[in-house]
């Protein structure tokens, strides 16, 4: 095999080299990779999983190229099945421990996840790591926490954003976070408050409550407007977190990715595995998840996605036993995107980390592009709000 590819995705080629040696200029800012051989990779975790580093935006903090999402931690909505026999605090604590042992530092949460419990759990794990109560070995960097402001119906002002950030910091037990975001744009009664919310992000940065600011579920137009408004006060827009996967490619089709590249804004992908559709775990003749997620996994949907899952498995086999999930995440890395798969236990983060340390070829990316284009979009178009 030759040098690392991924140029078919329309982004600069990643640079391979020994640890700390590879550097590339990317659309979202500086990116540093410490990657292994670009040829056939084994099923393991490859080089130090957290050795691939990227920068959030033009001057934001450096984070691991793959992060994790804590949406399911402490979930009290019933969507993920928290404490209903499937998983609980011990599981997510072990997931955090494994994440840090692997050198992965980018961890995403939000004030609405578990109605604050996700932040509380994460904050406790971070403190236990710092005190030595939770032994995570010697990761190369401290945790880089991201959390989000929810534009709830009673919030309208920039001051509401700063107050919510301070409340999140209280639940996290922290003085600041690496990244603070608007979780979604205001709409209906708050449609006229979005400029104030963006101004609130600037206030949080000026007050030292966060190292960088971002948005989530923003359209191309909203990204350009937020970037310009923040730039007027000297604050770069570090990231836009959107739903993005092989079964949800709307950010490419609607100009969101292009707008982020123009602004020097990192694209962060949530639900990068289609909430499990791309893992190969589910199928017409296999078990389906319990709870509300089950509606996504209809037999018709699973049959439609199966050719894509089969291709992911074929590519993974040729790569020495990579799983469909690992190939799916690597496809996003090749798109110069930061995936944040949700993890509920150690096994899931260890599997996700296997996406690091190698890259798909240009031909493989192109084949996945073509096959996934024949799958109807799975997911709600939040970034179209």
C-alpha positions as CSV (number, residue, x, y, z in Angstrom):
1,X,0.0,0.0,0.0
2,X,1.1,3.5,-0.6
3,X,0.9,6.7,1.5
4,X,-2.3,7.6,3.3
5,X,-5.1,8.7,1.1
6,X,-8.5,10.3,1.9
7,X,-8.0,12.9,-0.8
8,X,-11.2,11.7,-2.5
9,X,-13.1,13.4,0.3
10,X,-11.9,16.7,-0.9
11,X,-9.7,17.5,2.0
12,X,-5.9,17.7,2.3
13,X,-4.0,14.4,2.7
14,X,-3.0,13.4,6.3
15,X,0.7,13.2,6.9
16,X,2.1,9.9,8.2
17,X,5.1,9.7,10.3
18,X,6.6,8.8,13.7
19,X,5.0,10.0,16.9
20,X,4.9,13.8,17.0
21,X,6.3,14.1,13.5
22,X,3.3,14.3,11.2
23,X,1.8,17.7,10.5
24,X,-0.8,18.9,8.0
25,X,-2.6,22.2,7.3
26,X,-6.3,21.5,7.2
27,X,-9.4,23.5,6.6
28,X,-10.3,23.7,10.3
29,X,-6.8,24.8,11.4
30,X,-3.7,22.9,12.3
31,X,-3.9,19.2,12.7
32,X,-1.2,16.8,13.9
33,X,-1.2,13.2,13.2
34,X,1.0,10.5,14.7
35,X,-0.1,7.6,12.6
36,X,1.1,4.1,11.8
37,X,1.6,2.4,8.5
38,X,-1.0,3.3,5.9
39,X,-1.3,-0.2,4.7
40,X,-3.2,-3.2,6.2
41,X,-3.9,-2.6,9.9
42,X,-4.7,-5.2,12.4
43,X,-7.8,-5.4,14.5
44,X,-6.2,-3.9,17.6
45,X,-5.9,-0.3,18.7
46,X,-2.8,0.5,16.6
47,X,-0.4,3.2,17.9
48,X,-1.3,5.1,21.1
49,X,-4.9,5.8,20.4
50,X,-4.8,9.4,21.5
51,X,-1.7,10.1,19.4
52,X,-3.7,11.7,16.6
53,X,-4.3,15.3,17.5
54,X,-6.4,18.1,15.9
55,X,-7.1,21.7,16.7
56,X,-10.5,23.1,17.3
57,X,-10.8,26.0,14.8
58,X,-8.1,28.5,14.2
59,X,-6.8,29.0,17.7
60,X,-8.8,26.5,19.9
61,X,-7.4,23.8,22.1
62,X,-5.8,20.7,20.6
63,X,-7.8,17.5,21.2
64,X,-7.7,13.9,20.2
65,X,-8.8,13.3,16.6
66,X,-11.6,11.1,17.9
67,X,-13.6,11.9,21.0
68,X,-16.5,10.4,22.9
69,X,-20.1,11.5,23.5
70,X,-21.7,11.3,27.0
71,X,-25.3,11.8,25.8
72,X,-26.3,8.4,27.4
73,X,-24.6,9.0,30.7
74,X,-27.2,9.4,33.4
75,X,-30.0,9.5,30.8
76,X,-33.3,10.0,32.5
77,X,-35.5,10.3,29.4
78,X,-35.8,6.6,28.9
79,X,-34.2,6.8,25.4
80,X,-31.0,4.9,26.3
81,X,-32.2,2.7,29.1
82,X,-30.0,4.0,31.9
83,X,-30.2,1.9,35.1
84,X,-32.8,-0.4,33.5
85,X,-30.5,-3.5,33.5
86,X,-28.5,-2.4,30.5
87,X,-25.9,-0.1,31.9
88,X,-25.3,2.2,34.8
89,X,-22.8,4.4,36.6
90,X,-20.2,1.6,37.0
91,X,-20.3,1.0,33.3
92,X,-19.8,4.6,32.2
93,X,-17.1,5.1,34.9
94,X,-15.2,2.2,33.3
95,X,-15.8,3.7,29.9
96,X,-14.3,7.0,31.0
97,X,-11.3,5.1,32.5
98,X,-10.7,3.2,29.3
99,X,-11.0,6.4,27.3
100,X,-8.3,8.1,29.3
101,X,-6.1,4.9,29.4
102,X,-6.2,5.1,25.6
103,X,-5.0,8.7,25.6
104,X,-8.3,10.1,24.2
105,X,-9.2,13.4,25.9
106,X,-12.1,15.0,24.0
107,X,-15.3,14.3,25.9
108,X,-18.6,15.9,24.9
109,X,-21.6,16.4,27.2
110,X,-24.4,19.0,27.6
111,X,-26.6,20.5,30.4
112,X,-29.7,18.6,29.0
113,X,-28.1,15.2,29.0
114,X,-29.6,13.4,31.9
115,X,-31.0,16.7,33.0
116,X,-27.6,17.6,34.3
117,X,-26.5,14.2,35.5
118,X,-24.1,13.6,32.5
119,X,-22.1,16.7,33.5
120,X,-22.2,15.6,37.2
121,X,-20.9,12.1,36.4
122,X,-18.2,13.4,34.1
123,X,-17.1,16.0,36.6
124,X,-16.8,13.4,39.2
125,X,-14.7,11.1,37.0
126,X,-12.4,14.0,36.0
127,X,-11.9,14.9,39.7
128,X,-11.2,11.2,40.6
129,X,-8.6,11.0,37.8
130,X,-6.9,14.2,39.1
131,X,-6.8,13.0,42.7
132,X,-5.6,9.5,41.7
133,X,-8.7,7.8,43.0
134,X,-9.3,6.6,39.4
135,X,-6.1,5.2,38.0
136,X,-5.9,5.9,34.3
137,X,-2.2,5.4,33.8
138,X,-0.3,8.3,32.3
139,X,-2.4,9.8,29.4
140,X,-0.4,12.4,27.4
141,X,-3.0,15.2,28.0
142,X,-5.7,16.2,30.5
143,X,-9.4,15.7,29.8
144,X,-10.7,18.3,27.3
145,X,-14.4,18.7,28.2
146,X,-17.0,20.2,25.9
147,X,-20.5,21.1,27.0
148,X,-23.5,23.0,25.7
149,X,-26.1,25.7,26.3
150,X,-29.7,24.7,25.6
151,X,-31.9,27.6,24.3
152,X,-34.8,26.6,26.5
153,X,-38.1,28.6,26.2
154,X,-37.4,31.0,29.1
155,X,-33.9,32.0,27.8
156,X,-33.5,34.9,25.5
157,X,-30.3,36.9,26.4
158,X,-26.5,36.8,26.3
159,X,-26.6,36.8,30.1
160,X,-28.6,33.6,30.0
161,X,-25.8,31.9,28.1
162,X,-23.2,33.0,30.6
163,X,-25.4,32.0,33.6
164,X,-26.0,28.5,32.1
165,X,-22.2,28.1,31.5
166,X,-21.5,28.9,35.1
167,X,-24.2,26.4,36.2
168,X,-22.6,23.7,33.9
169,X,-19.2,24.5,35.4
170,X,-20.7,24.0,38.9
171,X,-22.0,20.5,38.0
172,X,-18.7,19.7,36.4
173,X,-16.8,21.1,39.4
174,X,-14.5,23.0,37.0
175,X,-13.4,26.6,36.5
176,X,-13.6,26.4,32.7
177,X,-14.1,24.0,29.8
178,X,-12.2,23.5,26.6
179,X,-15.3,24.2,24.4
180,X,-18.7,25.8,25.1
181,X,-21.4,25.5,22.5
182,X,-25.0,26.5,21.6
183,X,-26.7,23.1,21.5
184,X,-29.2,24.2,18.7
185,X,-30.4,27.5,17.3
186,X,-33.3,29.2,18.9
187,X,-36.6,28.9,17.0
188,X,-40.2,29.9,17.3
189,X,-40.4,32.4,20.3
190,X,-36.6,32.5,20.4
191,X,-36.0,32.9,16.7
192,X,-34.9,36.5,17.3
193,X,-32.5,35.6,20.2
194,X,-29.8,33.8,18.2
195,X,-27.6,36.8,17.9
196,X,-27.9,37.3,21.7
197,X,-26.9,33.7,22.2
198,X,-23.9,34.0,20.0
199,X,-22.9,37.2,21.9
200,X,-23.3,35.1,25.1
201,X,-20.7,32.7,23.8
202,X,-18.3,35.6,23.3
203,X,-19.0,36.7,26.9
204,X,-18.1,33.3,28.2
205,X,-14.8,33.3,26.3
206,X,-14.0,36.8,27.6
207,X,-14.8,35.8,31.1
208,X,-12.4,32.9,30.9
209,X,-15.2,30.3,31.4
210,X,-14.1,28.4,28.2
211,X,-11.1,28.2,26.0
212,X,-13.1,28.2,22.8
213,X,-16.7,28.5,21.6
214,X,-18.8,26.6,19.1
215,X,-22.3,25.8,17.9
216,X,-24.3,22.7,17.1
217,X,-26.9,21.8,14.6
218,X,-26.2,25.1,12.7
219,X,-27.0,25.4,9.0
220,X,-24.5,26.9,6.5
221,X,-26.1,30.3,6.8
222,X,-26.1,30.2,10.5
223,X,-22.4,29.2,10.6
224,X,-21.4,32.1,8.4
225,X,-23.5,34.6,10.5
226,X,-22.2,33.3,13.8
227,X,-18.6,33.2,12.6
228,X,-18.8,36.8,11.4
229,X,-20.5,38.0,14.6
230,X,-17.9,36.4,16.8
231,X,-15.0,37.6,14.6
232,X,-16.2,41.2,15.2
233,X,-15.2,40.8,18.8
234,X,-12.1,38.8,18.1
235,X,-13.4,35.3,18.9
236,X,-13.1,32.5,16.3
237,X,-15.9,30.0,15.9
238,X,-14.1,26.8,16.8
239,X,-16.7,24.1,15.9
240,X,-20.0,23.1,14.6
241,X,-21.3,19.8,15.9
242,X,-23.7,18.1,13.6
243,X,-25.2,14.7,12.9
244,X,-22.9,13.2,10.3
245,X,-22.3,9.6,9.2
246,X,-22.5,7.2,6.2
247,X,-26.2,7.1,6.7
248,X,-26.6,10.9,7.3
249,X,-24.6,12.9,4.8
250,X,-26.8,16.0,4.7
251,X,-24.0,18.3,6.1
252,X,-22.1,17.6,2.8
253,X,-25.2,18.2,0.6
254,X,-26.5,21.3,2.3
255,X,-23.2,23.3,2.3
256,X,-22.7,23.0,6.1
257,X,-19.2,21.4,5.7
258,X,-18.2,23.9,3.1
259,X,-19.3,26.8,5.3
260,X,-17.3,25.4,8.2
261,X,-14.2,25.0,6.1
262,X,-14.5,28.6,4.9
263,X,-14.8,29.8,8.5
264,X,-11.9,27.7,9.7
265,X,-14.4,25.9,11.9
266,X,-14.0,22.2,12.9
267,X,-16.8,19.8,12.0
268,X,-17.6,17.5,14.9
269,X,-19.9,14.5,14.1
270,X,-22.4,13.2,16.6
271,X,-24.2,9.9,15.9
272,X,-21.3,8.9,13.6
273,X,-22.5,5.3,13.7
274,X,-26.2,6.1,12.9
275,X,-27.0,5.2,16.6
276,X,-25.8,1.7,15.9
277,X,-27.1,1.1,12.3
278,X,-23.5,1.0,11.0
279,X,-22.1,-1.4,13.6
280,X,-23.4,-4.6,12.1
281,X,-24.8,-5.5,15.5
282,X,-28.4,-5.2,14.2
283,X,-30.2,-6.8,11.2
284,X,-33.5,-8.1,10.1
285,X,-32.7,-11.5,11.7
286,X,-30.9,-10.1,14.7
287,X,-31.9,-8.4,17.9
288,X,-33.0,-4.8,17.9
289,X,-32.5,-2.2,20.6
290,X,-35.1,-1.6,23.3
291,X,-37.0,1.6,23.9
292,X,-37.6,4.5,21.5
293,X,-34.5,3.7,19.4
294,X,-36.2,0.6,18.2
295,X,-38.3,2.7,15.8
296,X,-35.2,3.5,13.8
297,X,-34.4,-0.2,13.3
298,X,-37.3,-1.4,11.2
299,X,-36.7,-4.5,9.1
300,X,-37.1,-2.3,5.9
301,X,-34.5,0.1,7.2
302,X,-32.1,-2.7,8.2
303,X,-32.4,-4.4,4.8
304,X,-31.7,-1.1,3.0
305,X,-28.6,-0.5,5.0
306,X,-27.3,-4.1,4.8
307,X,-25.3,-3.7,1.5
308,X,-23.4,-0.7,3.1
309,X,-22.8,-2.8,6.3
310,X,-21.6,-5.7,4.1
311,X,-19.1,-3.3,2.3
312,X,-17.9,-2.0,5.7
313,X,-17.3,-5.6,6.7
314,X,-15.5,-6.5,3.5
315,X,-13.2,-3.4,3.8
316,X,-12.6,-4.2,7.5
317,X,-11.6,-7.8,6.7
318,X,-9.1,-6.6,4.1
319,X,-7.7,-4.3,6.8
320,X,-6.9,-7.2,9.0
321,X,-10.1,-7.5,10.9
322,X,-11.4,-3.9,11.4
323,X,-15.0,-3.8,12.4
324,X,-17.8,-2.0,10.4
325,X,-17.9,0.6,13.2
326,X,-14.1,1.2,13.0
327,X,-14.3,1.6,9.2
328,X,-17.3,4.0,9.5
329,X,-15.4,6.2,12.0
330,X,-12.3,6.1,9.8
331,X,-14.4,7.3,6.9
332,X,-15.2,10.4,8.9
333,X,-11.6,10.9,9.9
334,X,-10.8,10.8,6.1
335,X,-13.4,13.6,5.7
336,X,-11.4,15.7,8.1
337,X,-14.2,15.4,10.7
338,X,-13.9,14.7,14.4
339,X,-16.3,11.8,15.3
340,X,-17.6,11.6,18.9
341,X,-19.3,8.2,19.1
342,X,-21.4,7.7,22.2
343,X,-20.0,5.1,24.6
344,X,-21.7,3.4,27.5
345,X,-19.0,0.9,28.5
346,X,-15.3,-0.1,28.1
347,X,-15.9,-2.3,25.1
348,X,-17.5,0.4,23.0
349,X,-14.6,2.9,23.5
350,X,-12.0,0.2,22.9
351,X,-13.8,-0.7,19.6
352,X,-14.0,3.0,18.6
353,X,-10.4,3.6,19.3
354,X,-9.5,1.0,16.7
355,X,-10.5,3.6,14.1
356,X,-7.3,5.5,14.9
357,X,-3.8,4.9,13.7
358,X,-4.5,4.1,10.0
359,X,-6.5,5.5,7.1
360,X,-8.7,4.2,4.3
361,X,-7.4,4.5,0.8
362,X,-8.9,7.0,-1.7
363,X,-10.5,4.1,-3.5
364,X,-12.1,2.8,-0.3
365,X,-13.5,6.2,0.6
366,X,-14.9,6.6,-2.9
367,X,-16.5,3.2,-2.8
368,X,-18.1,4.0,0.6
369,X,-19.3,7.3,-0.8
370,X,-21.0,5.7,-3.7
371,X,-22.6,2.9,-1.8
372,X,-23.9,5.2,1.0
373,X,-25.3,7.6,-1.5
374,X,-27.8,4.9,-2.4
375,X,-29.1,4.7,1.2
376,X,-31.9,7.0,2.2
377,X,-31.0,9.5,4.9
378,X,-31.5,8.2,8.4
379,X,-31.9,10.9,11.0
380,X,-33.7,14.3,11.5
381,X,-32.3,17.3,9.7
382,X,-31.6,19.4,12.8
383,X,-29.0,21.5,11.0
384,X,-31.7,22.7,8.6
385,X,-33.4,24.7,11.3
